Amino acid sequence: MVRTASSLFLAAALAAVSLPALAQDAAGWRRPHIIVTGEGEHAMRPDTAILTFGVMREAETAQAAMQANNEAMTAVTQALKEAGIEDRDLQTAGIQINPRYEYPRDDQGGQTAQLVGYQVTNTLTVRVRDISKAGAILDRSVSLGVNQGGGISFVNEDPSGALSEARKKAVADAVEKARTLAEAAGVQLGAVARIAERTGSLQPPQPFMAKAAADMRESVPLEPGENAYRVEVEMTFGIKGRK
């Protein structure tokens, strides 16, 4: 291979640029530093409830089961809209059509599968932006045909304020830990070189059973409590030298 003068000049120029950069990076890794993890948490009362429940209907044919299910779900969604739930807050989460079999024993003691009908289940997710109405909405839905267990979770439409407070607490926690480590090691804490964060909510969805709720004549009592938002930060500090 024959190299031209221009290609040799370009290669030399690239080497002149990259080698100092690599040397600087390597030196940076060798510099003394302290790495700590800080944690911060802030709680706030939720302002939105998310309900998930289903309507199941059974019939001898799949078409009849689907028609019965459609009628029941239409009544449920209509009642939800009358209660103030907007179209954007109603979402079909899934539809299942399953055959149902029975296994009777014959004269010889064996069992043969017999198709006896079909089950159709339609699952709906409802976002309730006024938590005070969630219990009444759940009670009304069950009375109109909801007969499958679901879940409920309480969320915040805008958790940015809680996350900001949690970040401040996490950084303060990391700085305090770094200062403690530096003091224990007899060195001076330097400037912050790197910060990385992880966030999360501690509020899990709470299950409920539709059949149990159906036995209640009054609105289902709900306690939203508070959502706790946690932030973890990993911070890297330089070390100036010994005290």
N, C-alpha and C positions, 0 to 999 in steps of 0.2 A: 504494500500500500504506500502511495506517495502522498506526503503531507505538504501542503502549500505553506508559504510563510504566513499567510493570514490565519490559517487554521491553528498553526503553532502559537501565534500571538494570542489568539482567542483562548486557547487552552491555558496558557500561562496567566492570562488576566483572570480567568475563572478560579484558578488555583490560588491566586493572590487574594481573591475576595473570600473564598470559602474557608481556607485554612485558618485565618484569624477568627472567623465566626465560630468554627468548630472548637478552637482552643478556648474561646471565651465561654462557650456553653459548658465545656468540660470543667473549666475553672469554676463556673457557677455551681455545678453539682458538688464540687469539692468544698465550697464555702460552708462554714458552720451555719446550721439553721435549726429551728424548732418547728415541729408540726403538731398542731393540736386540733381537737374537734370540739366545737361549742354547740350547745343545745339551747333552744329557746321555744317557749310555748305560750300561746295566747288563746283564750276562749272567748267565744261570742255566741249569743243566742241565735238559733237558726230562724230564717224567715220563710222557708219554703219546705213543704212536705212532698215527697214523691211516693205515690202508692202504686203497687203492682198487684193485680188480681186477675182471676180468670172466670170465664163462664163455660161450663161443660154441659152438653146435652147429649142424650143417647136415643137412638131409634133403630128400627130394624134395617133401614137402608142408610147409606152414607148421605144421600140427598135429603132425606127426611131429617137426619140429625143436623146437617148443615143448616137447613131452613129453620129449625127450632132454635139453633144457636144464634143465627143471625137476628131472629126476632128478639131474643133475650138481650143480646148485646146492643141492639138498636135502642131498646128501652133504657138500658143503663147509660149509654152515651148521651141520649136525649136528656135524661135527668141530670147528668153532670153539666151539660150546657145550660140547662135552666138554673142550675145552682151557681152559675157564673164562671165555669171552666171554659176557657177559650179553645178553639180548634187547635192552635199551636201547642197546647198543653196536653193533648190527647194523642197517644201513639200506640199502634198495634205492635205488641212485642213478639207475637207468634201465633200461628194457627196450626193445630195438629188434628189429623183424622186417623183414628186407630180402630181397627176391627176388634171386636170382643168375642172371645171364644169361651165355651164351656167344655168340660171334659167328663162326661158321664161314663159310668162303667157299664160294660155290656155283660151278657150272661156268662161269658168266659172270664170275667174279671179284668178285662183289658179296658183301655181308655182310648176314645177317638175324639179328636178335636171337632167341635161343631160351631160354626159361625152363627152367633145369635144376635148380632147387631153391630152398630158402629158408635163410637164416641167422638165428638168434635169438641175441641177445647180452643177457645179464643182468649188470649192473654192481653191485657191492656195496661199501659203505664200512664198514670195521671199525675201531672204536676200541679200541686195546689199552692198557689202563691199567698194565700191567706191561711195560715196554720190554724187559726181559730175555727175554720170551717171544715177541717180535715176529718174530724170525728163524725160530724153529721153527714158528710159526703160518703164516707165509708159505710155508715149505717144505712143510708138510702140505697147505695149500690147493692148491698147484700140483700135488702128486702126486694129488689127488683130482679134478682137472678144470679148474682155472683155467688158461686158455690165452690170455688177452688181457692186454697190457701195462697197467700202472696207475701209481700213484704212491704215495709215502710221504712223510709230513711228521711232524715231531716238535714237539709243543706242550707248553705248561704248563697244567695244570688251573687253577692260580691264580697268575697272573703279577703280582698286586698288589704283592708285596714288591719285585720288580725294578723295576716302574714307579715306586714311591715313591722308590727310590734314584736312578733316572734323573731324576725331577723335581727332587730336591735338587741334583743335579749341574747340571741345566739352569739352574735359578735362580741358582746360584752363578756359573755361566759368564756369564749375562746381567748380573749385578751387577758382575762384574769388568770386563766390556766397557764398561759404562756409566761406571764409575769412571775407566777409562783415557781414554774420550772426554772426560769432564768435565775431567780433569786437562790433557789436551792442549789443550782449548779455554779453559782458565783460568777455569772456573766451578765453583761448588759444586753437587754433586749433591743434588737434593731427594728428596722422598718418592715411593714407587711410586704411580702413578695408575691403572695398568691392567696386567693379566696375562692372557694367552691361551695355550693350549697345544695341541699336536698330538702324538699318540702313534702308534707303529707297531712292528711286529716285523720283524726283518731275516732271518728264517729262511724261505727259499722251499721249497715241496714238491720232493722229489727223485724223479725218475722211475725205474722199473725195468721190465725186460722179463720177462714170465712165462715165455716159452720159454727164455730163458737161465737163469733160476732153476731150471727143471725139470731141467737137466743137472747140478745140484749135488746130491751125495748127502748132504752135511751141511747143517745149518741155515744159512740165508743170513746172512753176517756183516753186522751193521749197526752203524754208529758214529753215535750221536745228537748228539755234540758239545755245543754250547751254543746257546741262543737269546739273541740280543742284542735288548734292548728299548730303543728310542730315544724320547726326548721332546724336543720343541722348544717353547720358550716365547718369546712376544713380550712384552716388558715396556716400559712407558712410565714414565719418571722425570721429575719436575719439576726445574727449575733455580732455585736460590735466588738466585743472582747471581754476580758476579765475585769471585774470591778477593782 
